[in-house]
């Protein structure tokens, strides 16, 4: 058993409490490799923002569980080296079984998500409660989910959105003891979030559902998944340098800022980071076709990702200077 405090990590409880009171959201950035981690930590140190490092089941398999432990510990030390010891959470994104959550808890994660949203309601309650009871023995925080997001990202896949039913949230929180709740109000996983025609805007978020949830569980931490904005200038750059991404749209940053000012205290962003790195790498390969040193294309990708995440912290999430 490796406890997360041995790695210098924190859980999300106090961070969420402060975010709800302060009207901002904690960035939850997914990472799979060293360059992504460097970009996340340097962006959040520079803006003095707390951060949640998210690891999906696929990332855990890709990066190796043992290496992830030491990458997380390295992130804590790296932040200190950069001059500001920001609070860092290591979080399992979309855990699908009790066993996966248990394994993460025992190997240094400070927070886990158990996603039982695709199960019938009673089974979701049972599974989430099981994870909560185990995690809380080690002061690990747990995120649950009600409602299903459409889209595809890593192993998470659904063709249809099932909006969260506000009448269920109070009962779910009470029965499970969960620390935060991901809800479905119209966000979507992946870069191809909505089927729209060129120039057409995606449907707006269902703030009526969010507001009703807030009334039923006042002050309780709410989470938004699938909240990448898919910046069109980055998509255009990908296509300029040989990519083929058509009709990609995301969640407007104005809507996300509005959500961050409410009880939404954690916003997940993954696809935007993937797009930024892809654009930078494609640019290098087109402009310098003889380049073969990974440092010379992963370095620019890391730099572009850092600038994107600084923008998210400063202008969308509102978490700058909250560390």
N, C-alpha and C positions, 0 to 999 in steps of 0.2 A: 504494500500500500504506500503510494507516494502522495502525500497531501499537498494541495496546491500552494499552501503557505510556504512550503519548503522551496518553491520556485519563485516566490516573491509576488505571487498573483493575489487578486482580491475577488470576492464574489460580487454579484450585481446589486445586492440589496440596498446598500447606502447610495450607490450611484443612481439607482432608479428613484429613490426617495427624493434626492436632491433635484433630479431632472423634472419630476412631476411638479415640485414646488416652484422650480425656476423657469418652467415653460420652454424647455429645450429637449432634444433627444440625443442619446448616446449613439455614436456611430458604431455599427456592427459590420465590420469589413471581413470578408472571407479571404483566406490565404491558403496557398498550396506549396509555396516555395520561398526561398530566401529573399528574392528580389521584391516580391509582394510584401513580405514582412518588413523589410527595410523601408519601403515606401510608406506603409501604414504608420510605423512607429515614428519616422522622421516627420511626417505630416502632422501627427497628433502632438508630438513634442513641440514643434514650431508654433502650433496654435494653442498649446496648453489645454488640450482636450483629453478627457478620459476616453478609453477605447475598449471595445469588445472584439477580441480576435476570434473569428468564427472558423470552425473546422467542420466540414461536412463529412459524411461517411466516406464519400469518394476521395476527399482530400486526405483523410486519415489513412486510407489504403495507399494512396499515391505517395505521400510524404514519409510514411512509416511512423507508427505510434511512438517508438522510442526516440526517434529524431525530433518529433513534435514536442516532446517534453523539454528537450534541451533548446529547441528554437524558442519556446515560450520563455524559458529562463533567460536565454540570450536577449530576448526582446526587453525584458525588465532591466537587464544590465546595460543594454544599448541605450535605452531612454536616459538612464543616469549619465552615461558617457556623453550624450548629447546635451546634457545640462539641466534636465527636468524629469523627475521621477513621477511620471503620470501613472494613475491607476490603470492596471491592465487586467482584463478578464479573459480567461481562455474558455470558450463556449462551444459545446457540441451543437451543431446546426442540424435540425431534422433527424434526431435519433429515432430509429424506427422500432427498437425493441428494448425491453428492460435490460437485457444482457449487454447491449451496446452502451447504454447509459452507465451501467455498473462498471464496465471496463474503463470508460473514460474517467469516472469519478476516482477509480483506484489508480489511475496513472496521471493524476495531476490536473485534471480539468476543474475549474472553479464554478462552472455553470453548465447545465445540460438542458437540451430541449427534448422532450418526448412528444412526438407527433402522432397522436392517435386520432387525428381529425377524419381519417378515411374509414374509421370503424364506426359502428353504431354508437350512439351517445353513451349508453351504459358501459360499453367496453372501453371507450375513451376515458371515462371517469375511473374505471377500475385500474387501467394501465397507468394512467397519470398518477393516481394516488400511490400505486406501488413504487414508482420511481421517486416520488416526493418523500415517502417514508424512509427509503434507503438513503437518498441524497442528504436529507436534513440531519442524519446522524453525523455527517462530516461537514456540516455547515456549507454545503453546496446548494446553490440556488437552482430552481427548476422553472422552465418555461413550458407551458402547455399550449394547445391550439384548439380553437373552435371555428369551424368553417373551413372550406377547401379553396385554395388558390389554383387557378388555371395556369398552364405554362409548363415548361420543362427546364430543369436545372439540376445537374448531377443525377441522382437517383429519384428526385422528386418530379413526378409527372402527373398531370391531370388535364383532360380536355375541357373540363367545365368548371366554372366558379360556383361555389355554394356559399352564399353570404352567411356570415355569423348571425345567429338568431339571438337578439339581445335578451329575450326571456330566459335563455339558458345560462347566461354568463354568471349570474349570482349563484345559482345552484352549483355550477361547475367549480367555481372558486372555493365555495364553502366545503364541498365534498372532497375535493382533491388536496387542498392546502397548498396549491401551486403559488409560486412567487410572482409570476408575470403571465400574461395571456396574449398570444398572437391571435388576431382576429382577421376576418376576410371582409374588406370593404371595397374591393375592386382593384387592388394591386395584383400583380401576376409575375410568376417566375420567368426568368430568361430574357433574351434580347428581343424575341418576337412575341411580344406580350398580347397584342390585340390584332384581329383581322380587320384592317382598315384599308380604305382606298388611298392612293397618293394624295397627300395634302389634308386628309381627314384627321380630325382629332380623336383620341381615344375617349371612351366614356369617363365622366368625372367620378371621383371617389365618392362613396356613399357616406358622407359626413353625418347624415341622419342616423345611420346605424352606429357610428362612433359615438355620437352624442347620447344616444339612448343607452349604450353600454356604460358610458361614464356616469350616467344617472344611477344606474343599477349597482355599480361597484365604484363609488366615488373615491378618487385618489389612488386607485389600483393601477399598477403599471401595465400599460398596453403596448403591444409590439406590432410593427408592420413588416411583413416579409415582402419580397418581390418589389422593392421600392427603387429600383434603378430608373433613371430618367432617359437613358439611351440618347445622349446628346447627339443631335444631328450633325454637328460639325465634325465629331469624331467618326460617325458612320460615313460621312462624305469622304473623310481622309482615308478610311479603310478602302472604300470603293475606288478612290483616285489611284491608289497604289496596288490595284489588282484584286481587291476583294469583291465579293458579290453579296451585299446585304441590302435587300429591298423591303420597303414598307415596314421598317423597324421603328416602333414608337414606344415610349415609356411613360412614366408618371411625371407630370409637370412638377418642377421644383417649387413652384408657388403653392401647389396643393400639399406637398410634403412639408413645407415650412409651416403651413397652417396646421397640419397634423401635429408637428413637433411642439407647437405652442399649447397643445391640449394634454391629455393624459398619455399620449403616445410618447414613450420615453426611450424607445429603442427602435431604430430604423435600419433594416438590413439592406446592404448595397454590395452586390457582387458583379453583376453583368457589366455595369459601367466600367469597373476596373479591368475586366477582361477586354472590353472594347478599346480602352485607352492603350493598354499594352500591345494589343494586336496592331493598332494604327501605327504606333512607333516602330515596331519591328518591321512591318511591311514597308514603311518609308525607307528604313536603312537598306533593306534587301533590294529595293528598286534603285535607289540612288547609289548604292555601293554593292553591285552584284558579286564582287569578288570577296566580300567580307565573310570571314568564317570564324572569327573569335567571338564566342558567346557574350563576352563582356561588352563588346562593342555594339550589340543589338539589345541585350537585356538591360544594359545600363541606361540607354535612352528610354526604354520601356518603363523602367523603375522611376525615372525622373518624371515622365508624363503622368504616371500613376500618382506620384506624390503630389503633384500640382492639382490633379483632379480631386484628391481627397482633402487637400487644404481648402479648396473651394467648397466642398460639401460641408465641412465643419464650420467654416466661416459664414456661408451664405444660405445654407439649407437647414442644417440641424441646429445651429445656434449654440453648439457646445464649446466654442472657443473660450479660453480663460475660465473653464469650469473645473479644471483638474486640481 
